[in-house]
Amino acid sequence: MVLKELTSQLLEKFTTEIKQPENFDKIKLHLLEPMIFYATYKFYPYFLIVVILFMIIVLVSLINFFILIRINLKHKI
């Protein structure tokens, strides 16, 4: 029971300290922004590959669609 109260008080003090603007700015500047930059830097090539593959699939699908329309129009005439 004492451990539960101690943990609760510790978490409460920790959250109040983090909510202070100067501490929050330090956490954002020194922890969050570098992590986001690092993740973006590492995932950028994969994101680029996915975008290129998506564009290729859309292009091939459009070409296929127009070929099917052309074949269908030739058979109706």
Phi and psi restraints in degrees (value plus and minus 20) as a CYANA .aco file:
   2 VAL   PHI     -87.4   -47.4
   2 VAL   PSI     -58.7   -18.7
   3 LEU   PHI     -84.8   -44.8
   3 LEU   PSI     -57.8   -17.8
   4 LYS   PHI     -84.9   -44.9
   4 LYS   PSI     -63.8   -23.8
   5 GLU   PHI     -85.5   -45.5
   5 GLU   PSI     -62.0   -22.0
   6 LEU   PHI     -82.7   -42.7
   6 LEU   PSI     -63.3   -23.3
   7 THR   PHI     -84.9   -44.9
   7 THR   PSI     -61.2   -21.2
   8 SER   PHI     -82.6   -42.6
   8 SER   PSI     -65.5   -25.5
   9 GLN   PHI     -85.5   -45.5
   9 GLN   PSI     -59.4   -19.4
  10 LEU   PHI     -84.4   -44.4
  10 LEU   PSI     -64.0   -24.0
  11 LEU   PHI     -85.1   -45.1
  11 LEU   PSI     -58.7   -18.7
  12 GLU   PHI     -84.0   -44.0
  12 GLU   PSI     -64.9   -24.9
  13 LYS   PHI     -86.9   -46.9
  13 LYS   PSI     -58.3   -18.3
  14 PHE   PHI     -82.5   -42.5
  14 PHE   PSI     -65.4   -25.4
  15 THR   PHI     -87.7   -47.7
  15 THR   PSI     -56.5   -16.5
  16 THR   PHI     -87.5   -47.5
  16 THR   PSI     -55.7   -15.7
  17 GLU   PHI     -88.8   -48.8
  17 GLU   PSI     -59.5   -19.5
  18 ILE   PHI     -87.8   -47.8
  18 ILE   PSI     -54.2   -14.2
  19 LYS   PHI     -91.6   -51.6
  19 LYS   PSI     -34.2     5.8
  20 GLN   PHI     -87.7   -47.7
  20 GLN   PSI     117.6   157.6
  21 PRO   PHI     -77.2   -37.2
  21 PRO   PSI     -61.8   -21.8
  22 GLU   PHI     -88.0   -48.0
  22 GLU   PSI     -56.4   -16.4
  23 ASN   PHI     -91.9   -51.9
  23 ASN   PSI     -59.7   -19.7
  24 PHE   PHI     -83.9   -43.9
  24 PHE   PSI     -59.4   -19.4
  25 ASP   PHI     -84.9   -44.9
  25 ASP   PSI     -59.8   -19.8
  26 LYS   PHI     -83.7   -43.7
  26 LYS   PSI     -63.2   -23.2
  27 ILE   PHI     -83.9   -43.9
  27 ILE   PSI     -63.0   -23.0
  28 LYS   PHI     -84.9   -44.9
  28 LYS   PSI     -63.0   -23.0
  29 LEU   PHI     -93.1   -53.1
  29 LEU   PSI     -62.2   -22.2
  30 HIS   PHI    -118.7   -78.7
  30 HIS   PSI     -31.7     8.3
  31 LEU   PHI    -142.0  -102.0
  31 LEU   PSI     -76.2   -36.2
  32 LEU   PHI     -92.4   -52.4
  32 LEU   PSI     -68.7   -28.7
  33 GLU   PHI     -82.1   -42.1
  33 GLU   PSI     -63.4   -23.4
  34 PRO   PHI     -84.0   -44.0
  34 PRO   PSI     -55.8   -15.8
  35 MET   PHI     -86.2   -46.2
  35 MET   PSI     -62.6   -22.6
  36 ILE   PHI     -85.9   -45.9
  36 ILE   PSI     -62.9   -22.9
  37 PHE   PHI     -81.6   -41.6
  37 PHE   PSI     -64.1   -24.1
  38 TYR   PHI     -84.2   -44.2
  38 TYR   PSI     -64.3   -24.3
  39 ALA   PHI     -84.5   -44.5
  39 ALA   PSI     -62.3   -22.3
  40 THR   PHI     -83.9   -43.9
  40 THR   PSI     -62.0   -22.0
  41 TYR   PHI     -83.1   -43.1
  41 TYR   PSI     -59.9   -19.9
  42 LYS   PHI     -97.0   -57.0
  42 LYS   PSI     -54.3   -14.3
  43 PHE   PHI    -109.4   -69.4
  43 PHE   PSI     -29.1    10.9
  44 TYR   PHI     -78.4   -38.4
  44 TYR   PSI     -66.3   -26.3
  45 PRO   PHI     -81.4   -41.4
  45 PRO   PSI     -59.3   -19.3
  46 TYR   PHI     -87.8   -47.8
  46 TYR   PSI     -60.3   -20.3
  47 PHE   PHI     -82.5   -42.5
  47 PHE   PSI     -61.6   -21.6
  48 LEU   PHI     -83.6   -43.6
  48 LEU   PSI     -61.8   -21.8
  49 ILE   PHI     -83.4   -43.4
  49 ILE   PSI     -62.6   -22.6
  50 VAL   PHI     -83.8   -43.8
  50 VAL   PSI     -62.1   -22.1
  51 VAL   PHI     -84.4   -44.4
  51 VAL   PSI     -63.3   -23.3
  52 ILE   PHI     -84.4   -44.4
  52 ILE   PSI     -63.6   -23.6
  53 LEU   PHI     -82.8   -42.8
  53 LEU   PSI     -60.0   -20.0
  54 PHE   PHI     -82.5   -42.5
  54 PHE   PSI     -62.8   -22.8
  55 MET   PHI     -84.5   -44.5
  55 MET   PSI     -59.7   -19.7
  56 ILE   PHI     -83.8   -43.8
  56 ILE   PSI     -63.2   -23.2
  57 ILE   PHI     -83.5   -43.5
  57 ILE   PSI     -62.5   -22.5
  58 VAL   PHI     -83.9   -43.9
  58 VAL   PSI     -62.6   -22.6
  59 LEU   PHI     -83.2   -43.2
  59 LEU   PSI     -65.9   -25.9
  60 VAL   PHI     -84.4   -44.4
  60 VAL   PSI     -58.7   -18.7
  61 SER   PHI     -84.4   -44.4
  61 SER   PSI     -62.2   -22.2
  62 LEU   PHI     -84.4   -44.4
  62 LEU   PSI     -62.5   -22.5
  63 ILE   PHI     -81.5   -41.5
  63 ILE   PSI     -64.3   -24.3
  64 ASN   PHI     -81.5   -41.5
  64 ASN   PSI     -61.5   -21.5
  65 PHE   PHI     -82.0   -42.0
  65 PHE   PSI     -65.9   -25.9
  66 PHE   PHI     -88.1   -48.1
  66 PHE   PSI     -55.1   -15.1
  67 ILE   PHI     -84.5   -44.5
  67 ILE   PSI     -62.2   -22.2
  68 LEU   PHI     -84.7   -44.7
  68 LEU   PSI     -58.9   -18.9
  69 ILE   PHI     -85.1   -45.1
  69 ILE   PSI     -64.0   -24.0
  70 ARG   PHI     -81.7   -41.7
  70 ARG   PSI     -64.5   -24.5
  71 ILE   PHI     -83.5   -43.5
  71 ILE   PSI     -62.0   -22.0
  72 ASN   PHI     -85.3   -45.3
  72 ASN   PSI     -59.6   -19.6
  73 LEU   PHI     -89.0   -49.0
  73 LEU   PSI     -54.5   -14.5
  74 LYS   PHI     -87.7   -47.7
  74 LYS   PSI     -56.0   -16.0
  75 HIS   PHI     -95.3   -55.3
  75 HIS   PSI     -46.1    -6.1
  76 LYS   PHI     -95.0   -55.0
  76 LYS   PSI     -48.2    -8.2
